[in-house]
Amino acid sequence: MTRIPTKQEVLDWISANPTLTSKRDIAKAFGIKGADRIDLKRILKELEVEGHLEKRNRSYRDPDRLPPVSVLQVKAPNADGDLFARPLEWHGEGVEPIVLIVARASDPALGEGDRILARLTVVHEEDHNYEARLIRRIGTNPRKIVGIFRKSAEGGRIVPIDKAGQNEWLVSDGAVHGAKDGELVEAEQAGPKNRMGLPRARIVERLGDPSAPKAVSLIAIHQHGIPDDFPDKVIEEADAAKPVGLKGREDLRDMPLVTIDPSDARDHDDACYAHEDDDPKNKGGYVIWVAIADVAAYVQPGTALDREARKRGNSSYFPDRVVPMLPDRLSGDLCSLHEGVPRACIAVQMQIDAEGNKIDHRFVRGLMRSAASLHYGEVQEAIDGNPNDRTGPLLETVLKPLYAAYAALKKARAVRQPLELDLPERKIVLSDTGEVASVAFRDRLDAHKLIEEFMILANVAAAETLIAKQRPLLFRVHEEPAPEKLESLRETAQAAGLNLAKGQVLQTRHLNALLNAAAGTEDAELINLSTLRSMTQAYYNPENFGHFGLALRNYAHFTSPIRRYADLIVHRALISGHGWGKDGLTEDEIGRLEETATHISDTERRSMMAERDTTDRYLAAFLSERVGNEFTGRISGIARFGAFVKMDETGADGLVPVRSLGREFFHFDREAGTLMGSDTGLIIAIGHRVTVRLTEATPVTGGLELELLSIDDQALPSGRGGSKRGSRRKAVSTKRKKDKIKRKVERKRRQR
């Protein structure tokens, strides 16, 4: 007979495990099965009657302990300016706990009486028991405004920078928040909308100089029309969401799935686990599990949440902020696979052989509990022999099997030969004040590649399953390069002494051979950039045209439903295909798949442009203090009006205007991609190594203007300029007129 725990043992367990408090969790912790559950139920009921426990949503918790995520009401600041809050979910009989709000620089201003959703941490300080981190304000969802503040005697006005924002906003003297005339500010609507007169707002954050780095991403968000606040109805639906239970799901909570993300990740939508395959027919093979947040369980077709998610299409990421596709209640809480918390998921179990080929897979709708939330750096450190307190216990049982499975997948990748571009990714690091502290290139670790390969395999499995079940879905499509772009790449390769053969069906292995031939040479970056520019833009489509870059016939996005609407569509298709519930893909959605594909392809490009513009502005701000300095780089583009240079140190692109090259006339050859001086014969072409001087940096536009000093370590030829430019242009113009008259006379003669 199983030993039944004492009441104190049950209380101790609940206190130590606040996220594992259902009767099932408690029974599992003490090994209670079968009829013995009746005694456990009796003990829990007695503890509830005695006031030691409180039952909420089929789980038990200590009424003298606040839940990890709780609703608070903000109190007035104390004499020291500290902000405390009253816990609205306190039901204990003892002294009400004291909660200190620990504000971040990005948090909105909070006032007395505001109700907030916050994440709580137990502390043992003299003046407070909990510290709270704001998730967001609730109960109100005021409209946000970003604009230029214009001060007046009675407060001022805000002129929105958003082109669609036609009205100015009035700001009373008490709601100025110390803003100065001409500053960029973030404000929110104050009070109800007025039928007459200008609407009123209160300033919640001063962003300073409109050209300062801190304002850059906000300007890009508004210029590109990216929605950055949620309608009230969307917030209401997110607030009303409840955690999904085990009913109708496979229990995966004992599986040591782990999330591996960047160290600053705000959400975790994918987890993985691998182990050696015990099937004797698959010697040397592995079983890989990839579990993805079940967003479809919370965002259902026809709801305000769904309409807003589709409208946004995807999340947008900037160096200082994220504009999410879903409210934080979902993206940062209920849908995020946090460590130690039960979370709904859709998971795929994949069987691979010793050579990394997928030989079988199956999908399940489950409930998981992440064993650990890890970041790439610490995982790689553990594998390299330097585990920490978090990765050490997982090294042998979880991390090493993951890398072993990845080693097998690498073999299959080498055979498949997806496009292997070597283009370092820039990382902009900001200081606490929003200034650019440094610009570096991101490390590309095996931990990154491992997750990438696991996600690609899961995406392939999703596409293959839906094709087999003949279910409509959105494919991720990447078509082969256009012939004219390939010819341009071929000419660039030939100029570098390399070869891209003609007369064959282009495959990624042909491009990889070119990239490998250029590797380690001065032309490596040029060939990589030129290859990238020859590629078509990937997009979403209900029809399957394959993925050229990955060398895959069937590919769909399945692994990031928190931040991509396309993945949510694929999840719904899997739900319908497996008969898992009523929250699958509807007939109305199927009828609009082509329209949805076009829309979310457009929103993806919109985000990319906003993110690129933001990066350019940050780089211009970073370099604005180095005007006059010399930099090395490479010609990355040629246009009639000048040459573009990618600088080595930061990866920033600057323009050498033709007007800065002297007074000689430069002939632009579009096909050859060159500028040639008419007097000196100077040729400026893509790929040339150059030294330039930074002459202008404009943070507002992100523009960098450069002066060309040398090409391939050779000083520019003397004699540039002179008075020939005007006479040469005049001679060319005269010749064109004579040729035109000659052609006109010849036509008239033929007509006679």
C-alpha positions in Angstrom: 0.0 0.0 0.0 1.3 3.5 -0.9 2.2 5.7 2.0 -0.1 8.7 2.1 1.8 12.0 2.9 1.0 14.1 5.9 -0.8 17.4 5.7 2.5 19.2 6.4 4.3 17.3 3.6 1.5 18.3 1.1 1.8 22.0 2.3 5.6 21.9 1.9 5.3 20.5 -1.6 2.9 23.1 -2.7 5.0 25.9 -1.2 8.1 24.6 -3.0 6.3 24.0 -6.3 3.8 26.8 -6.9 3.3 25.7 -10.6 2.7 22.0 -9.9 -0.4 22.2 -7.6 -3.1 20.2 -9.3 -4.3 17.0 -7.6 -2.6 15.1 -10.4 0.7 16.8 -9.9 0.6 16.2 -6.1 -0.4 12.5 -6.6 2.5 12.1 -9.0 5.0 13.8 -6.7 4.2 11.3 -3.9 3.6 8.2 -6.1 -0.1 7.9 -5.2 -2.1 5.8 -7.7 -5.5 4.1 -7.9 -7.8 4.0 -4.9 -5.2 5.8 -2.7 -6.2 9.0 -4.6 -9.3 9.0 -2.4 -7.3 9.5 0.7 -5.3 12.3 -1.0 -8.5 14.0 -2.0 -9.7 13.8 1.6 -6.5 15.4 2.9 -6.7 18.2 0.3 -10.3 18.9 1.2 -9.5 19.1 4.9 -6.6 21.5 4.2 -9.0 23.6 2.2 -11.7 23.6 4.9 -9.0 24.5 7.5 -8.0 27.5 5.4 -4.5 26.2 4.7 -5.2 25.8 0.9 -7.4 27.5 -1.6 -8.7 25.6 -4.7 -8.8 27.5 -7.9 -9.3 26.1 -11.4 -8.7 22.5 -10.2 -5.4 23.4 -8.6 -4.5 24.1 -5.0 -2.2 26.8 -3.6 -1.2 28.3 -0.4 -3.6 31.2 0.3 -0.7 32.9 2.1 1.4 33.0 -1.0 0.8 35.0 -4.2 0.7 33.3 -7.6 3.8 33.8 -9.9 1.7 36.0 -12.2 -0.7 38.3 -10.4 -3.0 41.3 -10.7 -1.9 44.3 -8.6 -3.2 47.8 -7.9 -0.6 50.6 -7.9 -0.3 52.7 -4.7 0.9 56.3 -4.5 4.7 56.7 -4.4 6.2 56.9 -1.0 8.6 59.6 0.3 11.5 58.0 -1.4 9.7 57.8 -4.7 9.4 54.0 -4.6 6.3 52.5 -6.1 4.4 49.7 -4.2 1.3 47.8 -5.2 -1.6 46.1 -3.4 -2.1 42.4 -4.5 -5.7 42.0 -5.6 -5.4 38.2 -5.5 -4.4 38.0 -1.8 -6.7 35.7 0.1 -4.6 34.9 3.2 -5.5 35.5 6.8 -2.1 36.9 7.7 -0.6 40.3 7.0 -1.0 41.4 3.4 2.3 41.0 1.6 4.1 44.1 0.4 5.0 44.2 -3.3 7.6 46.6 -4.7 7.3 47.4 -8.4 10.8 47.2 -10.1 10.4 49.4 -13.2 12.5 49.0 -16.3 13.5 51.9 -18.5 11.0 50.8 -21.2 8.0 50.5 -18.9 5.2 53.1 -19.2 4.6 55.6 -16.4 2.3 54.1 -13.7 0.0 56.1 -11.5 -1.9 55.6 -8.3 -4.9 53.3 -8.9 -3.6 51.7 -12.1 -4.3 47.9 -12.3 -1.4 45.9 -13.7 -0.5 42.3 -14.6 2.9 41.5 -13.1 5.4 38.7 -12.7 6.3 38.2 -9.0 9.5 37.1 -7.4 9.6 36.2 -3.7 12.3 38.2 -1.8 13.2 38.5 1.8 13.8 42.2 2.3 13.0 44.3 5.3 10.4 46.5 3.6 8.8 44.1 1.1 8.1 40.4 0.4 7.8 40.4 -3.4 9.2 42.3 -6.3 7.0 42.8 -9.4 8.0 43.2 -13.0 5.3 44.8 -15.2 3.8 42.6 -17.9 1.3 45.3 -18.8 -1.4 47.6 -17.6 -4.9 46.1 -17.6 -8.3 47.6 -17.3 -7.3 50.3 -19.7 -5.8 50.2 -23.2 -5.3 53.9 -24.2 -4.4 54.9 -27.7 -0.6 55.7 -28.1 0.8 58.6 -30.0 4.4 59.4 -31.0 5.1 62.9 -32.1 6.9 66.2 -31.7 5.9 68.2 -28.6 5.2 72.0 -29.1 5.1 73.8 -25.8 2.6 76.6 -25.0 1.7 78.6 -22.0 -1.1 76.1 -21.0 0.8 72.9 -21.7 1.3 72.2 -25.4 0.4 70.1 -28.4 1.7 66.9 -29.9 2.2 66.8 -33.7 2.1 63.1 -34.7 4.9 61.8 -36.9 2.6 59.2 -38.3 1.4 60.3 -41.8 -2.0 59.0 -41.0 -2.2 61.0 -37.8 -4.0 64.1 -39.0 -5.1 65.6 -35.7 -2.8 67.2 -33.2 -3.3 66.4 -29.5 -3.7 68.8 -26.7 -1.6 68.3 -23.6 -2.5 70.0 -20.3 0.1 71.6 -18.2 -0.1 68.8 -15.6 0.4 66.1 -18.2 3.6 67.4 -19.9 5.9 65.1 -17.9 8.7 67.7 -18.2 8.9 67.5 -22.0 10.6 70.4 -23.8 9.6 72.1 -27.0 10.8 70.2 -30.1 11.3 66.9 -28.3 10.0 63.6 -29.6 7.5 62.1 -27.1 5.4 59.1 -26.6 1.9 59.8 -25.2 -1.4 58.2 -24.6 -4.9 59.3 -24.8 -6.1 61.0 -21.7 -9.9 60.8 -21.0 -12.7 59.9 -23.4 -12.6 61.0 -27.0 -14.0 64.4 -27.6 -16.7 65.0 -30.2 -15.6 68.6 -30.5 -12.1 70.0 -30.5 -8.8 68.3 -30.4 -8.3 65.1 -28.4 -6.3 65.2 -25.2 -3.2 63.2 -24.3 -0.7 62.8 -21.5 3.0 62.3 -22.2 4.3 59.1 -20.7 7.9 59.1 -22.0 10.3 61.7 -23.3 12.3 60.4 -26.3 14.4 63.5 -26.6 15.9 64.7 -29.9 13.9 63.3 -32.8 17.2 62.4 -34.5 18.6 60.6 -31.4 19.0 56.8 -31.4 16.3 56.2 -28.9 13.7 57.5 -31.3 14.9 55.6 -34.3 12.7 52.4 -34.0 9.6 54.4 -33.1 10.0 56.5 -36.2 10.5 53.4 -38.4 7.4 51.7 -36.8 5.2 54.7 -37.6 6.7 55.4 -41.1 6.1 51.9 -42.2 2.6 51.7 -40.7 3.4 48.8 -38.3 0.5 48.6 -35.7 2.1 49.0 -32.3 -0.9 49.0 -29.9 -3.7 46.5 -29.5 -7.4 47.3 -29.8 -9.4 47.1 -26.5 -11.3 44.0 -27.6 -8.0 42.1 -28.4 -6.7 42.9 -24.9 -9.9 41.8 -23.3 -9.8 38.4 -25.1 -6.1 37.9 -24.1 -6.9 38.8 -20.5 -9.7 36.3 -20.5 -7.5 33.4 -21.7 -7.0 30.5 -19.2 -4.2 27.9 -19.2 -5.1 24.9 -21.3 -5.3 21.5 -19.5 -4.5 17.9 -20.3 -7.9 16.9 -21.7 -7.6 15.6 -25.2 -3.8 15.9 -25.2 -0.8 13.5 -24.8 1.1 14.0 -21.6 4.7 15.0 -22.4 5.4 16.7 -19.1 8.0 14.0 -18.0 10.0 14.4 -21.3 13.0 16.7 -20.7 12.3 19.1 -23.5 14.5 22.2 -23.3 14.2 25.6 -25.0 17.4 27.1 -26.5 17.1 30.8 -27.5 19.1 34.1 -27.5 20.0 35.3 -24.0 17.6 38.2 -24.4 14.6 36.2 -25.8 11.2 37.4 -24.5 9.3 34.3 -25.6 10.0 30.7 -26.1 7.9 29.0 -28.8 10.0 25.9 -29.5 11.6 23.1 -27.4 13.5 20.0 -28.4 14.7 16.7 -27.0 16.6 13.8 -28.6 17.7 10.3 -27.7 19.2 7.2 -29.4 16.7 5.1 -31.2 16.2 1.8 -29.5 14.8 0.2 -32.6 17.3 -2.6 -33.6 16.4 -1.9 -37.3 17.7 1.7 -37.0 21.2 1.2 -35.6 22.9 4.5 -35.0 19.7 6.4 -35.5 18.0 9.0 -33.3 14.5 10.0 -32.2 14.1 13.8 -32.2 11.2 15.6 -30.6 10.3 19.2 -31.5 7.5 20.8 -29.4 5.9 24.1 -30.5 3.6 26.4 -28.5 0.0 25.6 -29.3 -1.1 29.1 -30.1 -4.1 27.8 -32.0 -5.7 26.8 -28.6 -5.8 30.5 -27.6 -6.1 32.3 -30.9 -9.2 30.9 -32.7 -10.6 31.8 -36.1 -13.1 34.7 -36.1 -11.9 36.3 -32.8 -10.5 39.8 -32.4 -7.2 38.2 -31.4 -7.1 36.3 -34.7 -8.1 39.3 -36.8 -5.4 41.4 -35.2 -2.7 38.7 -35.6 -3.6 38.3 -39.3 -3.5 42.1 -39.7 0.1 42.3 -38.2 1.2 39.1 -40.0 4.3 38.8 -37.9 6.2 40.3 -35.0 8.8 43.0 -35.8 12.2 43.1 -34.0 14.3 46.2 -33.3 17.5 46.7 -31.3 15.5 48.3 -28.4 12.0 46.8 -28.7 9.7 44.2 -30.1 6.3 44.9 -31.8 4.6 41.5 -31.1 2.0 39.8 -33.2 0.1 38.8 -30.0 -0.4 40.6 -26.7 2.1 39.9 -24.0 -0.4 37.9 -22.0 -0.1 35.3 -24.7 3.3 35.8 -26.3 5.1 36.3 -23.1 3.0 34.2 -20.8 0.4 31.5 -21.7 1.9 30.6 -25.0 5.5 30.9 -24.0 7.2 27.6 -23.1 8.6 28.8 -19.8 10.8 26.6 -17.6 8.9 24.4 -15.2 5.4 25.5 -16.3 2.8 23.2 -18.0 2.2 24.5 -21.5 0.0 23.4 -24.4 2.0 22.3 -27.5 1.8 20.6 -30.8 4.8 18.3 -31.1 6.4 16.1 -33.7 8.3 12.9 -33.1 10.9 12.3 -35.9 12.9 9.2 -36.4 16.2 9.6 -38.4 18.8 7.1 -39.5 22.5 7.2 -38.8 23.0 9.3 -42.0 20.5 11.9 -40.8 17.6 11.0 -43.2 14.1 11.2 -41.7 12.5 7.8 -42.0 9.3 8.4 -40.0 7.4 11.0 -38.0 4.2 11.6 -36.2 2.4 14.7 -34.7 0.7 14.9 -31.3 -1.2 17.6 -29.5 0.2 17.6 -26.0 1.0 19.2 -22.7 4.7 19.7 -21.9 6.8 21.2 -19.2 10.2 22.7 -20.2 13.0 21.2 -18.2 15.1 24.3 -18.7 15.2 27.6 -20.6 18.7 27.8 -21.9 20.5 30.3 -24.2 22.9 29.4 -27.1 26.1 30.6 -25.4 25.7 28.5 -22.3 24.7 25.4 -24.3 27.8 25.7 -26.5 30.0 26.4 -23.4 28.7 23.2 -21.8 29.4 21.1 -24.9 32.9 22.7 -25.1 33.7 21.5 -21.6 32.5 24.4 -19.4 29.1 23.6 -18.1 27.4 25.9 -15.5 25.0 25.1 -12.7 22.1 25.0 -15.2 23.6 23.0 -18.0 25.8 20.7 -15.9 22.9 18.4 -14.8 21.6 18.2 -18.3 24.9 17.7 -20.1 24.9 13.9 -20.4 21.1 13.2 -20.6 19.9 16.1 -22.7 22.6 18.2 -24.4 25.0 15.6 -25.7 22.2 13.5 -27.3 21.0 16.7 -29.0 24.4 17.3 -30.5 24.7 13.6 -31.5 21.5 13.8 -33.4 22.6 17.1 -35.0 25.9 15.4 -36.1 23.7 12.9 -38.1 21.6 15.7 -39.6 24.7 17.4 -40.8 25.5 14.3 -42.9 22.1 14.6 -44.6 22.6 18.3 -45.1 26.0 17.8 -46.8 24.3 15.4 -49.3 21.3 17.8 -49.9 23.6 20.8 -50.1 21.3 23.8 -49.3 22.8 27.2 -50.2 25.7 27.9 -47.8 26.1 31.7 -47.8 28.7 33.2 -45.4 27.4 36.6 -44.5 28.1 37.8 -40.9 25.0 39.2 -39.2 25.4 42.6 -37.5 24.5 43.1 -33.8 23.8 46.5 -32.5 24.3 46.8 -28.8 22.5 49.7 -27.0 23.3 51.4 -23.8 20.7 52.1 -21.1 20.1 55.5 -22.6 19.4 54.1 -26.0 22.8 55.1 -27.5 24.7 52.7 -29.7 27.4 51.2 -27.4 29.0 48.9 -30.0 28.4 47.3 -33.4 29.7 43.8 -33.7 29.0 40.6 -35.7 27.0 37.9 -34.2 28.7 34.6 -33.3 27.5 31.6 -35.3 27.7 28.7 -32.9 26.9 25.0 -33.4 24.1 25.6 -30.9 22.5 28.0 -33.4 22.9 25.5 -36.3 21.5 22.6 -34.2 18.2 24.4 -33.5 18.1 25.6 -37.1 18.4 22.0 -38.4 15.8 20.7 -36.0 13.3 23.4 -37.0 13.9 22.7 -40.7 13.2 19.0 -40.2 10.0 19.8 -38.3 8.9 22.2 -41.0 9.4 19.5 -43.6 7.4 17.0 -41.5 4.5 19.4 -41.2 4.4 20.0 -45.0 4.7 16.3 -45.8 1.9 15.4 -43.3 -0.5 18.0 -44.7 0.3 17.0 -48.3 -0.4 13.3 -47.4 -3.7 14.2 -45.7 -4.6 16.5 -48.7 -5.2 19.4 -46.4 -4.9 23.1 -47.6 -1.9 25.0 -46.1 0.5 27.8 -46.8 3.9 26.7 -48.1 7.1 28.7 -47.7 8.2 29.2 -51.3 11.7 30.2 -52.6 12.0 30.0 -56.3 15.2 29.6 -58.3 17.0 32.8 -59.5 15.9 34.7 -62.6 18.1 34.0 -65.7 19.2 37.7 -66.0 20.3 37.7 -62.3 22.2 34.5 -62.8 24.0 36.0 -65.8 25.0 39.0 -63.7 26.4 36.6 -61.1 28.2 34.7 -63.7 29.9 37.9 -65.0 30.9 38.9 -61.5 32.4 35.5 -60.9 34.4 35.6 -64.2 35.8 39.1 -63.3 37.1 37.4 -60.1 38.7 34.6 -62.0 36.0 32.1 -61.0 33.4 30.1 -63.0 29.7 29.4 -62.8 28.9 26.9 -65.6 26.2 27.4 -68.1 23.9 25.0 -69.9 22.6 23.0 -66.9 19.7 23.1 -64.5 20.9 25.3 -61.7 21.1 23.6 -58.3 22.3 24.9 -55.0 25.4 22.6 -55.2 26.6 24.6 -58.3 26.4 27.9 -56.3 28.1 26.2 -53.3 31.0 25.2 -55.6 31.4 28.8 -56.5 31.2 30.0 -52.9 33.8 27.4 -51.9 36.1 28.4 -54.7 35.9 32.0 -53.4 36.3 31.1 -49.7 39.5 32.5 -48.2 40.2 34.9 -51.1 39.7 38.7 -51.2 36.6 38.1 -53.4 34.8 35.9 -50.9 32.6 38.6 -49.5 31.8 39.9 -53.0 30.8 36.5 -54.3 28.6 35.9 -51.2 26.9 39.3 -51.6 26.4 38.8 -55.4 25.0 35.3 -54.8 22.5 36.7 -52.2 21.4 39.5 -54.6 20.8 36.9 -57.4 18.2 35.1 -55.1 14.5 35.7 -55.4 12.5 36.8 -52.3 10.9 34.0 -50.4 7.1 34.2 -49.9 4.0 32.3 -48.8 1.7 30.5 -51.2 -1.1 27.9 -51.1 0.7 26.2 -54.0 3.9 24.3 -53.6 6.8 25.6 -55.7 9.5 24.2 -53.5 12.3 25.9 -51.6 15.4 26.4 -53.8 17.7 27.8 -51.1 17.1 24.9 -48.7 17.0 22.4 -51.6 13.7 21.0 -50.4 10.6 20.1 -52.3 8.1 20.4 -49.4 8.5 23.1 -46.9 6.1 25.0 -44.6 6.6 27.2 -41.6 5.4 25.4 -38.4 7.9 26.3 -35.7 7.1 30.0 -34.7 3.3 30.6 -34.3 3.9 33.2 -31.6 5.6 35.5 -34.1 4.3 34.4 -37.6 0.7 34.0 -38.7 1.7 31.6 -41.4 2.8 29.1 -38.7 -0.6 29.5 -37.0 -2.3 28.6 -40.3 -0.2 25.4 -40.5 -1.1 24.5 -36.9 -4.8 24.9 -37.6 -4.4 22.7 -40.7 -2.7 20.0 -38.6 -5.5 20.2 -36.0 -8.1 19.7 -38.8 -6.2 17.0 -40.4 -5.8 15.0 -37.2 -9.3 15.7 -35.9 -7.9 17.2 -32.7 -10.7 19.7 -32.1 -12.9 22.5 -33.4 -10.1 25.1 -33.5 -8.7 24.0 -36.8 -8.7 25.6 -40.2 -12.2 26.8 -41.2 -13.7 26.8 -44.7 -13.7 30.6 -44.6 -9.9 30.6 -44.0 -9.4 28.0 -46.7 -11.2 30.2 -49.2 -9.0 33.2 -48.2 -5.6 31.3 -48.2 -4.3 33.0 -51.3 -5.3 36.5 -50.0 -3.8 35.7 -46.6 -0.5 34.5 -48.3 -0.2 37.7 -50.2 -1.0 39.8 -47.2 1.5 38.2 -44.8 4.2 38.1 -47.4 3.7 41.9 -47.6 3.8 42.4 -43.8 7.0 40.4 -43.7 8.6 42.7 -46.2 7.3 45.7 -44.3 9.0 44.5 -41.1 12.2 43.8 -43.0 12.3 47.3 -44.4 11.5 48.9 -41.0 14.2 46.8 -39.3 16.7 47.6 -42.1 15.9 51.4 -41.9 16.3 51.3 -38.1 19.7 49.6 -38.4 20.8 52.2 -40.9 19.8 55.0 -38.7 21.5 53.5 -35.6 24.7 53.0 -37.6 24.5 56.6 -38.9 24.1 57.9 -35.3 27.0 55.7 -34.1 29.3 57.0 -36.9 28.2 60.6 -36.6 30.9 61.3 -34.1 33.6 59.9 -36.5 33.0 62.2 -39.4 36.4 62.8 -41.0 37.8 59.4 -40.1 39.1 56.9 -42.8 37.6 53.4 -43.2 38.3 50.4 -45.4 35.6 48.6 -47.3 34.5 47.2 -50.6 32.4 48.5 -53.4 29.1 46.7 -53.0 26.9 48.4 -55.6 27.1 50.8 -58.6 24.5 53.3 -59.7 24.5 56.2 -62.2 24.8 58.7 -59.3 27.6 57.0 -57.4 29.1 53.9 -55.8 28.0 52.1 -52.6 30.7 51.0 -50.2 30.2 48.4 -47.4 32.6 49.3 -44.6 34.5 46.5 -42.9 34.3 47.7 -39.3 30.5 48.0 -39.0 29.1 46.6 -42.2 27.4 49.9 -42.8 26.7 51.0 -46.4 27.7 54.5 -47.5 27.5 56.3 -50.8 30.4 57.9 -52.8 28.5 60.4 -55.0 29.7 60.9 -58.6 29.9 64.6 -57.9 32.6 63.9 -55.3 34.9 62.2 -57.9 36.1 65.4 -59.6 34.9 67.2 -62.7 35.4 64.5 -65.2 32.4 62.7 -66.7 31.8 59.1 -65.5 30.1 56.6 -67.9 27.7 54.2 -66.2 27.6 50.7 -67.6 24.6 49.0 -66.1 25.4 45.5 -67.5 29.0 45.5 -66.4 28.2 47.3 -63.1 30.9 49.9 -63.5 31.6 53.6 -63.6 34.4 54.7 -65.9 36.1 58.1 -65.9 36.1 59.7 -69.4 39.5 61.5 -68.9 41.5 59.2 -66.6 40.0 55.9 -67.6 39.4 55.2 -63.9 37.1 52.2 -63.4 35.1 51.7 -60.3 33.5 48.3 -60.1 31.7 46.0 -57.6 34.2 44.1 -55.5 37.0 46.7 -55.5 38.8 47.2 -52.1 38.7 50.8 -51.2 39.7 53.3 -48.6 37.2 56.1 -47.9 36.7 59.1 -45.7 33.4 59.6 -43.9 32.2 63.1 -44.9 28.6 63.1 -43.6 26.4 61.0 -41.3 22.7 61.8 -41.0 20.9 59.8 -38.3 17.4 61.0 -39.3 17.7 59.4 -42.7 20.4 56.8 -42.0 22.5 58.2 -44.8 26.3 58.0 -44.9 28.3 60.0 -47.5 31.9 59.0 -48.3 34.9 60.4 -50.2 36.9 57.9 -52.2 40.6 57.9 -51.3 42.1 54.8 -52.9 41.1 51.7 -54.9 42.8 48.3 -54.3 45.5 50.2 -52.3 46.3 52.5 -55.3 45.8 56.2 -55.0 43.3 57.7 -57.5 44.9 58.8 -60.7 45.8 62.5 -61.0 44.3 64.7 -63.6 40.7 64.0 -62.6 38.4 66.8 -63.6 39.4 69.8 -65.7 37.3 71.7 -68.1 36.6 68.8 -70.5 33.4 67.6 -68.7 31.2 70.4 -70.1 32.6 70.3 -73.6 32.4 66.5 -73.6 28.7 66.5 -72.6 28.0 69.2 -75.2 29.8 67.0 -77.9 27.7 64.0 -76.9 24.5 66.0 -77.0 25.3 67.4 -80.4 26.1 64.0 -81.8 22.8 62.6 -80.5 20.8 65.4 -82.2 22.7 64.8 -85.5 21.9 61.1 -85.3 18.2 61.8 -84.6 17.9 64.1 -87.6 19.8 61.6 -89.8 17.3 58.8 -88.8 14.3 61.0 -89.5 15.6 61.9 -93.0 16.2 58.3 -93.8 12.6 57.3 -92.8 11.1 60.0 -95.0 13.2 58.8 -98.0 12.0 55.2 -97.5 8.4 56.4 -97.3 8.7 58.1 -100.7 
